[in-house]
């Protein structure tokens, strides 16, 4: 997971850590936090472009790219479980990308295997991380027949 943003509050770190530790060894998540581009005198587009360059530098060449985008495809948890199963069967690493406050540059979104919208709502940046990791865990629990999903 690659995320552009500032240091997260302790409650976010705790929430992410809780779901992360529940995942099986074959589905461990790696997190890479990238700094925000300075907003000072530059436009939002220029800042997003710089952040896009940082994101590309953080990705491995063969990673499958999934970007979080409010205008992306909405997935039910069951549909996410199918996507997760597919990713695992293909054996490729998937990099999920959370953009900065202005989002992601269009060219990076166009490169993505999946543009995923967690919600049509604008979610606070810290909350996105917790929701994302919880949904990955929930999708895994569906695929594994684990009772968590039914709670």
C-alpha positions in Angstrom: 0.0 0.0 0.0 1.4 3.4 -1.0 -0.1 6.4 0.6 0.6 10.1 0.2 0.1 12.0 3.4 1.3 13.1 6.8 2.0 10.9 9.8 -1.2 9.2 10.9 -2.8 9.5 14.3 -2.2 6.7 16.8 -5.8 5.4 16.4 -5.2 4.9 12.7 -1.9 3.0 13.3 -3.7 0.8 15.9 -6.7 0.1 13.7 -4.5 -0.8 10.7 -2.2 -2.9 12.9 -5.2 -4.8 14.3 -6.4 -6.0 10.9 -2.9 -6.4 9.5 -2.0 -8.9 12.2 -5.2 -10.9 11.5 -4.2 -11.5 7.9 -2.5 -14.8 7.0 1.2 -14.8 6.1 0.5 -15.1 2.4 -1.5 -11.9 2.5 0.7 -9.5 4.4 0.5 -5.9 3.6 3.4 -3.6 3.2 3.0 0.1 3.8 4.9 2.9 2.2 4.1 6.5 3.2 5.2 9.3 0.9 5.4 13.0 1.8 2.9 15.5 0.5 4.3 17.7 -2.3 4.5 21.3 -1.1 1.4 23.2 -2.0 2.9 26.8 -1.5 2.9 28.6 -4.8 2.2 25.7 -7.1 -1.1 24.5 -8.4 -2.9 21.4 -7.2 -2.1 19.8 -10.6 1.6 20.4 -10.1 1.5 19.0 -6.6 -0.4 15.9 -7.8 2.1 15.5 -10.6 5.0 15.5 -8.2 3.2 13.1 -5.9 2.6 10.9 -8.9 6.3 10.8 -9.7 7.0 9.7 -6.0 4.3 7.0 -6.2 5.8 5.6 -9.5 9.2 5.5 -7.9 7.8 3.6 -4.9 6.2 0.9 -7.1 7.9 -2.3 -8.2 7.9 -2.6 -12.0 5.6 -5.6 -12.1 3.1 -4.5 -9.4 -0.5 -4.5 -10.4 -1.8 -1.0 -9.7 -5.1 -0.4 -7.8 -5.8 3.3 -7.1 -8.4 4.6 -4.8 -10.5 7.1 -6.6 -13.9 8.6 -5.6 -14.9 8.3 -9.3 -13.8 4.7 -9.5 -15.7 1.5 -9.5 -17.7 0.7 -6.5 -17.2 -2.8 -5.2 -19.3 -4.8 -2.7 -17.4 -6.8 -0.2 -18.2 -9.9 -2.1 -16.9 -8.4 -5.4 -13.7 -7.4 -3.6 -13.4 -11.0 -2.3 -13.5 -12.2 -5.9 -10.9 -9.6 -6.9 -8.7 -10.6 -4.0 -9.0 -14.3 -5.0 -8.1 -13.5 -8.5 -5.0 -11.5 -7.4 -3.9 -14.3 -5.2 -4.4 -16.9 -8.0 -2.3 -14.8 -10.4 0.5 -14.6 -7.8 1.3 -11.0 -8.6 1.9 -8.2 -6.1 -0.8 -5.6 -6.0 0.0 -2.0 -5.0 -3.0 -0.1 -3.7 -2.5 3.7 -3.9 -4.0 6.4 -1.7 -3.4 9.8 -3.2 -2.9 13.1 -1.4 -5.6 15.8 -0.6 -6.0 16.7 -4.3 -6.2 13.1 -5.4 -4.1 11.3 -8.1 -2.9 12.5 -11.5 -5.1 11.3 -14.3 -2.2 9.5 -16.1 -1.6 7.4 -13.0 -5.3 6.6 -12.7 -5.3 5.5 -16.4 -2.4 3.0 -15.7 -4.3 1.3 -12.9 -5.7 -2.2 -13.2 -8.6 -1.0 -11.0 -9.9 2.4 -10.0 -11.7 1.6 -6.8 -14.1 3.9 -5.0 -14.6 3.0 -1.3 -17.6 5.4 -1.2 -19.1 8.4 -3.0 -18.5 10.2 0.3 -15.3 12.2 0.8 -13.6 10.2 3.6 -10.9 11.7 5.8 -7.5 10.5 4.8 -6.8 8.6 8.0 -10.1 6.8 7.9 -9.5 5.5 4.4 -6.5 3.5 5.6 -8.5 1.8 8.3 -11.5 1.1 6.0 -9.2 -0.2 3.3 -7.4 -2.7 5.5 -10.6 -3.8 7.2 -12.2 -4.5 3.8 -9.2 -6.5 2.7 -9.5 -8.5 5.8 -13.2 -9.0 5.4 -12.7 -10.1 1.8 -10.1 -12.6 2.9 -12.5 -13.9 5.6 -15.2 -14.5 2.9 -12.7 -16.4 0.8 -11.4 -18.4 3.7 -14.9 -19.2 5.1 -14.0 -17.4 8.3 -16.9 -16.3 10.5 -15.8 -12.6 10.7 -17.7 -11.7 7.6 -21.0 -12.7 9.2 -20.5 -10.5 12.3 
